[in-house]
Amino acid sequence: MGVVNTTLDERARAVFSDLGYEVTREGGEFRADRKWRTVYVTTEDPADAATHGRLRCFVAPADRAPAVRDELLSRAPDYDWAVVGVEEEGGYTVLHPDADVLGAP
């Protein structure tokens, strides 16, 4: 995984663009802006990803997405996060932490 995987990066950008976000390249990741919300989106593993921003999204192939979610749960980062698992056929699923993780102080 990582920024060298252009296909995964392009699909991640397409998902956010299709959802109405303005997508801007920012270093090895991109920023997705919509209304008041800014989401930092990366294809990096959680251990290698930047930690700035309040909202972060990790994009991974669909078969790897549950492992990325589990890694984020074990790391318990100080930002809200989601994982988007992209399918080869073009679809995607979104994995969130449990509600109690989002509400934790």
N, C-alpha and C positions, 0 to 999 in steps of 0.2 A: 504494500500500500504506500501512498505518499504522493507528492506533487509530480513525480515523474510519470505517473499513470494518467496521461492526458485524457483518455477515454472516460475514466471515472470522474475526473475533474469537470469535463464538459457535461457529463450527465448531471452532476451536482449543480452546476450553474443553470442548466435547463430546468431542473426541478424548481429552483427558487425563482427563476424568471417566469415560469408558467404560473407560479403562485402570486405573481404581481410584485415581486421584489425588484428593486434596482440593484443590479449586481456589479460590484467593482472589485478588481484585482487588488489585493493588498499583501505584498510579499509573497509567501508561499501558500497563502490561503486567499479567500475572498470575503468581502463584506456584503451582506444582503440587507438593504434598507427598505422599509415600508412603513409609512406613517411615522409613529414614534419609536419603532422597534428597529434595532440593529442586531443582526445575527452574524457572528463570525463563523464561517464554514470552512472546514478542512477535510482533507482525505488522509491526513496524518494519523498515526496511532496516538491514543491519548498520552502515552509517555513522552512522545516527541512533539506534541502540539503546543502552540502558544497558550497562555492562560489568561490573557487580557480579555476584557469584555464581560458583560453580565450574562449574555446569551450566546451559547456555542452549539454548533451542530457538527457532528462527525458523520461523514458519508463513507460508506463501505459497500462492497459487493453484498448482496442479500445473504449469502451463506456465511459471511464473516460478521455481519451486523450484531447478532446476539453475543458474540465474544467481545466485541467492542463495548456493548452495553454493560456486560458483566465487569469488564475492566474499569469502566467509569464508576460503577456502583462500588467497587472495592477501593477506588481512589478517593471517592467522595469529594470532588473538587468544589471550590468556593463559587461556582457559577452554575446557572441553570443550563441544562444540556438536553439534547435529543440525538438519536442516531437514525440516519436515513439509510435503509438498505435498498440499493438499486438492483433491479432485476435485469438480466440480459435482454429480456423482451421489451424493456423500456419502462415498466412499472416500478413502483417503489412502495416500501412500507416504512412507517415511522415508529421507532421504539423510544419510549420515554422511561425515566426512572419511576418507581412507585410514587404515588401521591405523597406519602409520608416523607420521602427523600426531598421532594420539592419544598415541602413545608418546614423542613428542619431549619433551625436557626443557624 
